[in-house]
Amino acid sequence: MRGDHALAAATGGAGSVLITLGGLLGSGGLTWAYAGLALLVAGWWWHGRAGAAPPRAFWATLGLWAAPLLVAPPLFSRDVYSYLAQGLMVEAGLDVHRYGPAALGGPVAALVPEVWQHTPSPYGPVSLLASRLVVAVTGAHPAAGVLGMRLVALAGLVALAGVLPALAGPLGARARWLVALNPLVLIHLVGGAHNDALMVALLAAGLAAAVRDRPAVGAALVTLAALVKVPAVLGLAAVAVICAARGRPARAALTTAAAAAATTALVTAVAGTGYGWLAALDAPVSPGNWAPASVLGRWTADTFTRDQVGAALAVDLWRWAGVLATLVVAGLVWTCRHRLGALPGLGIVLLAVVAFGPALRPWYVIWGLVPLAAALPAAHRGLALLSAGLTPVVLPDGYAADAAEVLAAVLGLVLGVAAFALVSAQAPARRVLR
């Protein structure tokens, strides 16, 4: 690993260690965690500015930055406890698409946030199979279960990094830096152990198969991604468009549809959890969610209504407006699909789903990040800035911040930036800051 890459990797590694330390210390470690976030973002930016890293240096950096996060408590979200509870419910024969973790009881379910205690699972059978596999090994031991889910997420990230060169072609090295080493990806997919890691890995693998003229395999893999989280189903349109470009569009559409249907039926039969997750997709949104549709709905309700029925109507209207906006974006992308390209179009539509949907979490941006990083170099700088800006917006405990926590976080960011300035002073400024 040459000098600049080694210093950048060490900077990011120190940041990852501080994030883990901050998580272990709880509320008292907030300053340490945010100093670590600053160092991780700075190290990532520095690594990108140093140019393409050789494969061995890339993998070493990924391991150095991800490894400390494996031993931290759940970071930036407590969704991992919901995954574990759902796996235990399937093991116990409970219908996860009808009941929430409260029906399970026990030490794992007790750790699920109250807002989700009675919420049925909106996740598909592939997600439930992964959770069931983990709890089959770890049982109802929360710490072991968190580690198990993190290993699943890390495997997804490694698979994603491995398939990106096949998907991105000449952009492969840059795409791997933008996606796999991205602090937003690391802290949420590894630190938070989110099933989005499995989703985007399968999505990328399916798109790569389509690019290599294997439509049935591509459609099957994208369907597996959608059977983790349903937004990935949009990737089937990209598979059909990619394959149709080689001629016989009707055949491409039929092959994609047939492979998707067969995969769905087979996996659902193996999982034995049924199709109830489709009805559970309208799971309630957390009260403080900052998706634009939800924010506008709450503002309209607070400003113009006086009763619960009117408030609910205002929220629903804005959510339907978000659906309409997403459909408009999708329609424009479809109209321009030949000029725009299948992968950039998919990335744009996935970002529209995130931006106009009823729930917005920073890690949802990763859905659109993957295809855009693979196929739209003009968007790389903007995606990098967006990722860096979203990295610090959620506290390590996943809850809303009060004034004291904001001050502690700002102090940590200042300390992290100061530490980076000292380190970068030892390297050529043009490499780090340009």
C-alpha positions as CSV (number, residue, x, y, z in Angstrom):
1,M,0.0,0.0,0.0
2,R,1.6,3.2,-1.1
3,G,2.1,6.2,1.2
4,D,-1.0,8.2,0.6
5,H,-3.3,5.2,0.7
6,A,-1.6,3.9,3.8
7,L,-2.1,7.2,5.7
8,A,-5.7,7.5,4.5
9,A,-6.4,3.9,5.6
10,A,-4.8,4.5,9.0
11,T,-6.8,7.7,9.4
12,G,-10.1,6.0,8.6
13,G,-9.1,3.0,10.8
14,A,-8.6,5.3,13.7
15,G,-12.0,6.8,13.0
16,S,-13.6,3.4,13.0
17,V,-12.0,2.5,16.4
18,L,-13.2,5.8,17.9
19,I,-16.8,5.2,16.6
20,T,-16.7,1.7,18.3
21,L,-15.3,3.2,21.5
22,G,-18.0,5.9,21.5
23,G,-20.7,3.2,21.0
24,L,-19.3,1.1,23.9
25,L,-19.3,4.2,26.2
26,G,-22.9,5.0,25.4
27,S,-24.0,8.6,25.9
28,G,-20.7,9.5,27.5
29,G,-18.9,8.5,24.3
30,L,-20.7,10.8,21.9
31,T,-17.8,13.1,21.4
32,W,-15.5,10.2,20.7
33,A,-17.9,8.7,18.2
34,Y,-18.2,12.0,16.3
35,A,-14.5,12.5,16.2
36,G,-14.3,9.1,14.7
37,L,-16.9,9.9,12.1
38,A,-14.9,13.0,11.1
39,L,-11.8,10.9,10.8
40,L,-13.5,8.1,8.8
41,V,-15.0,10.6,6.3
42,A,-11.7,12.4,6.0
43,G,-9.8,9.2,5.5
44,W,-12.2,8.0,2.9
45,W,-12.0,11.3,1.0
46,W,-8.2,11.2,1.2
47,H,-8.2,7.7,-0.1
48,G,-10.2,8.7,-3.1
49,R,-8.0,11.7,-3.8
50,A,-5.0,9.4,-3.8
51,G,-6.2,7.7,-6.9
52,A,-7.2,4.1,-7.6
53,A,-5.9,1.7,-5.0
54,P,-4.5,-1.8,-6.0
55,P,-7.0,-4.6,-5.2
56,R,-4.9,-5.8,-2.2
57,A,-4.8,-2.2,-0.7
58,F,-8.5,-1.9,-1.2
59,W,-9.3,-5.1,0.6
60,A,-6.9,-4.3,3.4
61,T,-8.5,-0.9,3.9
62,L,-12.0,-2.3,3.9
63,G,-11.0,-4.9,6.5
64,L,-9.3,-2.2,8.6
65,W,-12.3,0.1,8.6
66,A,-15.0,-2.6,9.0
67,A,-13.4,-4.8,11.7
68,P,-13.7,-2.5,14.7
69,L,-17.4,-2.0,14.0
70,L,-18.1,-5.8,14.3
71,V,-17.5,-5.6,18.1
72,A,-19.5,-2.5,18.8
73,P,-23.1,-2.5,20.2
74,P,-25.8,-1.7,17.6
75,L,-24.9,1.6,16.0
76,F,-27.1,4.4,14.6
77,S,-30.2,2.1,14.7
78,R,-31.7,-0.7,16.8
79,D,-33.3,-2.4,13.8
80,V,-31.0,-5.4,14.2
81,Y,-33.1,-6.5,17.3
82,S,-36.2,-6.5,15.1
83,Y,-34.4,-8.8,12.6
84,L,-33.4,-11.2,15.4
85,A,-36.8,-11.2,17.0
86,Q,-38.4,-12.0,13.6
87,G,-35.9,-14.9,13.1
88,L,-36.9,-16.2,16.6
89,M,-40.6,-15.8,15.8
90,V,-40.2,-17.9,12.6
91,E,-38.4,-20.5,14.6
92,A,-41.2,-20.5,17.1
93,G,-43.9,-20.8,14.4
94,L,-45.3,-17.3,14.9
95,D,-46.5,-15.4,11.9
96,V,-44.2,-12.4,11.6
97,H,-46.4,-10.8,9.0
98,R,-49.3,-10.7,11.4
99,Y,-47.7,-10.1,14.8
100,G,-44.9,-7.9,16.1
101,P,-42.0,-8.8,18.4
102,A,-44.2,-8.3,21.5
103,A,-45.9,-11.6,20.7
104,L,-42.5,-13.3,21.1
105,G,-41.4,-11.9,24.4
106,G,-37.9,-12.7,25.9
107,P,-34.6,-10.8,26.0
108,V,-34.3,-10.1,22.3
109,A,-37.9,-8.8,21.8
110,A,-37.4,-6.6,24.9
111,L,-34.7,-4.7,23.1
112,V,-36.9,-3.8,20.1
113,P,-37.9,-0.1,20.3
114,E,-41.4,0.4,21.6
115,V,-42.7,1.9,18.3
116,W,-42.0,-1.4,16.5
117,Q,-43.1,-3.8,19.2
118,H,-46.5,-4.5,17.6
119,T,-45.4,-3.9,14.0
120,P,-45.6,-6.9,11.6
121,S,-42.5,-7.6,9.5
122,P,-42.4,-5.9,6.0
123,Y,-39.4,-7.9,5.0
124,G,-39.5,-10.7,2.4
125,P,-38.6,-14.3,2.8
126,V,-34.9,-13.9,2.0
127,S,-34.4,-11.5,4.9
128,L,-36.3,-13.9,7.2
129,L,-34.2,-16.8,6.1
130,A,-31.1,-14.9,6.9
131,S,-32.4,-13.9,10.4
132,R,-33.5,-17.5,11.0
133,L,-30.1,-18.8,10.1
134,V,-28.4,-16.5,12.5
135,V,-30.7,-17.3,15.5
136,A,-30.4,-21.0,14.7
137,V,-26.8,-20.5,15.7
138,T,-27.0,-17.8,18.4
139,G,-30.3,-18.6,20.0
140,A,-31.9,-15.8,22.1
141,H,-28.5,-14.2,23.0
142,P,-28.7,-10.6,21.9
143,A,-24.9,-9.9,21.7
144,A,-24.2,-13.1,19.7
145,G,-27.2,-12.4,17.5
146,V,-26.0,-8.9,16.7
147,L,-22.6,-10.2,15.8
148,G,-24.2,-12.8,13.6
149,M,-26.3,-10.3,11.7
150,R,-23.2,-8.1,11.3
151,L,-21.4,-11.0,9.7
152,V,-24.3,-11.4,7.3
153,A,-24.1,-7.7,6.5
154,L,-20.3,-7.8,6.1
155,A,-20.7,-10.8,3.8
156,G,-23.1,-8.7,1.7
157,L,-20.7,-5.8,1.6
158,V,-17.8,-8.0,0.5
159,A,-20.0,-9.6,-2.2
160,L,-21.0,-6.1,-3.3
161,A,-17.4,-5.0,-3.5
162,G,-16.5,-8.1,-5.4
163,V,-19.2,-7.7,-8.1
164,L,-18.9,-4.0,-8.6
165,P,-15.9,-4.3,-11.1
166,A,-18.0,-6.6,-13.3
167,L,-21.0,-4.2,-13.1
168,A,-19.0,-0.9,-13.5
169,G,-16.4,-2.0,-16.0
170,P,-13.8,0.8,-16.3
171,L,-15.4,2.6,-13.4
172,G,-14.9,-0.4,-11.2
173,A,-12.1,0.9,-8.9
174,R,-13.8,4.2,-8.5
175,A,-17.2,2.6,-7.8
176,R,-15.7,0.4,-5.1
177,W,-14.2,3.4,-3.4
178,L,-17.5,5.3,-3.6
179,V,-19.6,2.5,-2.4
180,A,-17.7,-0.1,-0.4
181,L,-15.4,2.2,1.5
182,N,-18.1,4.9,1.9
183,P,-18.5,5.8,5.6
184,L,-22.3,6.0,5.2
185,V,-22.3,2.4,4.0
186,L,-19.9,1.2,6.7
187,I,-21.6,2.7,9.7
188,H,-25.1,1.7,8.7
189,L,-24.7,-1.5,6.9
190,V,-22.0,-3.0,9.1
191,G,-22.4,-0.8,12.3
192,G,-26.2,-1.0,12.1
193,A,-26.3,-4.6,10.6
194,H,-29.0,-3.6,8.2
195,N,-30.5,-6.1,5.8
196,D,-29.9,-3.5,3.1
197,A,-26.4,-4.9,2.7
198,L,-27.9,-8.2,1.5
199,M,-30.4,-6.4,-0.7
200,V,-27.9,-4.2,-2.6
201,A,-25.4,-7.1,-3.0
202,L,-28.0,-9.2,-4.7
203,L,-29.2,-6.3,-6.7
204,A,-25.7,-5.5,-8.0
205,A,-25.1,-9.2,-8.7
206,G,-28.3,-9.4,-10.7
207,L,-27.5,-6.2,-12.7
208,A,-24.0,-7.5,-13.4
209,A,-25.4,-10.8,-14.7
210,A,-27.8,-8.8,-17.0
211,V,-24.8,-6.7,-18.3
212,R,-23.1,-10.0,-19.2
213,D,-26.2,-11.1,-21.2
214,R,-27.6,-13.6,-18.6
215,P,-31.1,-12.3,-18.2
216,A,-32.6,-15.2,-16.4
217,V,-29.8,-15.2,-13.8
218,G,-30.0,-11.5,-13.5
219,A,-33.7,-11.5,-12.9
220,A,-33.5,-14.3,-10.4
221,L,-30.8,-12.4,-8.4
222,V,-32.7,-9.1,-8.5
223,T,-35.8,-10.9,-7.3
224,L,-33.9,-12.3,-4.4
225,A,-32.9,-8.7,-3.6
226,A,-36.6,-7.7,-3.7
227,L,-37.4,-10.6,-1.4
228,V,-35.2,-8.9,1.2
229,K,-36.7,-5.4,0.7
230,V,-39.3,-4.6,-2.0
231,P,-37.7,-1.5,-3.6
232,A,-35.2,-3.7,-5.3
233,V,-38.0,-5.0,-7.6
234,L,-37.4,-1.9,-9.7
235,G,-34.2,-3.6,-10.8
236,L,-36.2,-6.0,-12.9
237,A,-37.1,-3.2,-15.2
238,A,-33.4,-2.4,-15.6
239,V,-32.6,-6.1,-16.3
240,A,-35.3,-6.1,-19.0
241,V,-34.0,-2.9,-20.6
242,I,-30.4,-4.0,-20.5
243,C,-31.3,-7.3,-22.2
244,A,-33.7,-5.7,-24.7
245,A,-31.0,-3.5,-26.0
246,R,-29.4,-6.5,-27.6
247,G,-32.6,-7.2,-29.5
248,R,-35.9,-9.1,-29.0
249,P,-37.4,-6.9,-26.3
250,A,-40.4,-9.1,-25.9
251,R,-38.3,-12.1,-25.2
252,A,-36.3,-10.1,-22.7
253,A,-39.4,-9.0,-20.9
254,L,-40.9,-12.5,-20.8
255,T,-37.6,-14.1,-19.6
256,T,-37.3,-11.5,-16.8
257,A,-40.9,-12.0,-15.7
258,A,-40.7,-15.8,-15.8
259,A,-37.5,-15.9,-13.8
260,A,-38.9,-13.4,-11.3
261,A,-42.1,-15.4,-10.8
262,A,-40.3,-18.8,-10.5
263,T,-37.8,-17.4,-8.0
264,T,-40.5,-15.8,-5.9
265,A,-42.5,-19.0,-5.7
266,L,-39.5,-21.2,-5.0
267,V,-38.0,-19.1,-2.3
268,T,-41.3,-18.4,-0.6
269,A,-42.0,-22.2,-0.5
270,V,-38.6,-22.9,1.0
271,A,-39.0,-20.1,3.6
272,G,-42.5,-21.2,4.5
273,T,-43.4,-17.7,5.6
274,G,-46.0,-17.0,3.0
275,Y,-46.8,-13.8,1.1
276,G,-48.1,-11.8,4.1
277,W,-45.1,-9.4,3.8
278,L,-46.9,-7.8,0.9
279,A,-49.8,-6.8,3.1
280,A,-47.3,-5.6,5.8
281,L,-45.6,-3.1,3.5
282,D,-47.8,-0.3,4.9
283,A,-46.0,-0.6,8.3
284,P,-46.4,2.5,10.4
285,V,-43.8,5.3,10.1
286,S,-42.0,6.5,13.2
287,P,-43.6,9.7,14.5
288,G,-40.5,11.9,14.0
289,N,-39.6,10.7,10.6
290,W,-38.1,13.5,8.5
291,A,-39.1,12.3,5.0
292,P,-40.4,15.4,3.2
293,A,-43.9,13.8,2.7
294,S,-44.1,13.0,6.4
295,V,-42.8,16.4,7.5
296,L,-45.3,18.2,5.2
297,G,-48.1,16.0,6.3
298,R,-47.4,16.8,10.0
299,W,-47.1,20.5,9.3
300,T,-50.4,20.6,7.4
301,A,-52.1,18.6,10.1
302,D,-50.8,20.9,12.9
303,T,-51.6,24.1,11.0
304,F,-54.9,23.5,9.3
305,T,-56.7,20.7,11.1
306,R,-58.3,20.3,14.6
307,D,-59.2,16.7,14.8
308,Q,-57.5,13.3,14.3
309,V,-59.5,12.4,11.2
310,G,-58.4,15.6,9.4
311,A,-54.8,15.1,10.6
312,A,-54.7,11.6,9.2
313,L,-56.2,12.8,5.9
314,A,-53.5,15.5,5.6
315,V,-50.7,13.0,6.2
316,D,-52.3,10.6,3.7
317,L,-52.6,13.3,1.0
318,W,-49.0,14.2,1.2
319,R,-48.0,10.6,1.1
320,W,-50.0,10.1,-2.1
321,A,-48.4,13.3,-3.5
322,G,-45.1,11.6,-2.8
323,V,-46.2,8.5,-4.7
324,L,-47.3,10.7,-7.6
325,A,-44.0,12.5,-7.6
326,T,-42.2,9.1,-7.7
327,L,-44.3,8.0,-10.6
328,V,-43.6,11.2,-12.5
329,V,-39.9,10.6,-12.1
330,A,-40.2,7.0,-13.1
331,G,-42.2,8.0,-16.2
332,L,-39.6,10.6,-17.3
333,V,-36.8,8.1,-16.7
334,W,-38.7,5.4,-18.8
335,T,-39.2,7.9,-21.6
336,C,-35.5,8.8,-21.7
337,R,-34.3,5.2,-21.0
338,H,-32.4,4.8,-24.3
339,R,-30.5,8.1,-23.9
340,L,-30.1,7.8,-20.1
341,G,-29.2,4.2,-19.8
342,A,-30.7,1.4,-17.6
343,L,-28.4,1.7,-14.6
344,P,-28.4,5.5,-14.2
345,G,-32.2,5.4,-14.7
346,L,-32.6,2.8,-12.0
347,G,-30.4,4.8,-9.6
348,I,-32.5,8.0,-10.2
349,V,-35.8,6.2,-9.6
350,L,-34.5,4.5,-6.4
351,L,-33.4,7.9,-5.1
352,A,-36.9,9.2,-6.0
353,V,-38.4,6.4,-4.0
354,V,-36.3,7.4,-1.0
355,A,-36.8,11.2,-1.4
356,F,-40.6,11.1,-1.9
357,G,-41.4,8.0,0.2
358,P,-43.1,8.2,3.7
359,A,-40.0,7.1,5.5
360,L,-36.5,8.4,5.0
361,R,-33.3,6.9,6.6
362,P,-29.8,7.9,5.6
363,W,-28.8,4.4,4.6
364,Y,-31.7,4.2,2.1
365,V,-29.6,6.5,-0.2
366,I,-27.4,3.4,-0.7
367,W,-30.1,1.8,-2.9
368,G,-29.6,4.4,-5.6
369,L,-25.9,4.9,-4.9
370,V,-24.9,1.5,-6.2
371,P,-26.2,1.7,-9.8
372,L,-25.3,5.4,-10.1
373,A,-21.7,4.8,-8.9
374,A,-21.4,1.9,-11.4
375,A,-22.6,3.9,-14.5
376,L,-22.7,7.6,-14.0
377,P,-19.3,9.1,-13.3
378,A,-20.6,12.7,-13.6
379,A,-22.6,12.0,-10.4
380,H,-19.7,10.7,-8.4
381,R,-18.7,14.0,-6.7
382,G,-22.3,14.8,-5.8
383,L,-22.9,11.3,-4.4
384,A,-19.7,11.6,-2.4
385,L,-20.8,14.9,-0.9
386,L,-24.2,13.6,-0.2
387,S,-22.8,10.6,1.6
388,A,-20.4,12.7,3.6
389,G,-23.2,15.1,4.6
390,L,-25.6,12.3,5.7
391,T,-23.0,10.4,7.7
392,P,-23.3,12.4,10.9
393,V,-27.0,13.1,10.9
394,V,-28.0,10.1,13.1
395,L,-26.8,9.6,16.7
396,P,-24.9,6.4,17.5
397,D,-27.9,5.3,19.7
398,G,-30.3,5.9,16.8
399,Y,-32.5,8.3,18.8
400,A,-33.2,12.1,18.4
401,A,-30.6,14.5,19.7
402,D,-31.1,17.1,22.4
403,A,-29.1,20.3,22.7
404,A,-26.4,18.8,24.9
405,E,-25.9,15.9,22.5
406,V,-25.7,18.3,19.6
407,L,-22.9,20.2,21.3
408,A,-21.1,17.0,22.2
409,A,-21.3,15.9,18.5
410,V,-20.1,19.2,17.2
411,L,-17.2,19.1,19.6
412,G,-16.3,15.7,18.4
413,L,-16.4,16.7,14.8
414,V,-14.1,19.7,15.5
415,L,-11.7,17.4,17.3
416,G,-11.7,14.9,14.5
417,V,-11.1,17.6,11.8
418,A,-8.3,19.0,13.9
419,A,-6.7,15.6,14.2
420,F,-7.0,15.1,10.5
421,A,-5.4,18.5,9.8
422,L,-2.4,17.4,11.9
423,V,-2.1,14.1,10.0
424,S,-2.6,15.5,6.6
425,A,0.0,18.2,7.2
426,Q,2.5,15.3,6.8
427,A,1.3,14.6,3.3
428,P,1.3,16.7,0.1
429,A,-1.6,19.1,0.4
430,R,-2.6,18.6,-3.3
431,R,-3.3,15.0,-2.7
432,V,-5.6,15.5,0.3
433,L,-7.4,18.7,-0.3
434,R,-7.8,19.2,-4.1
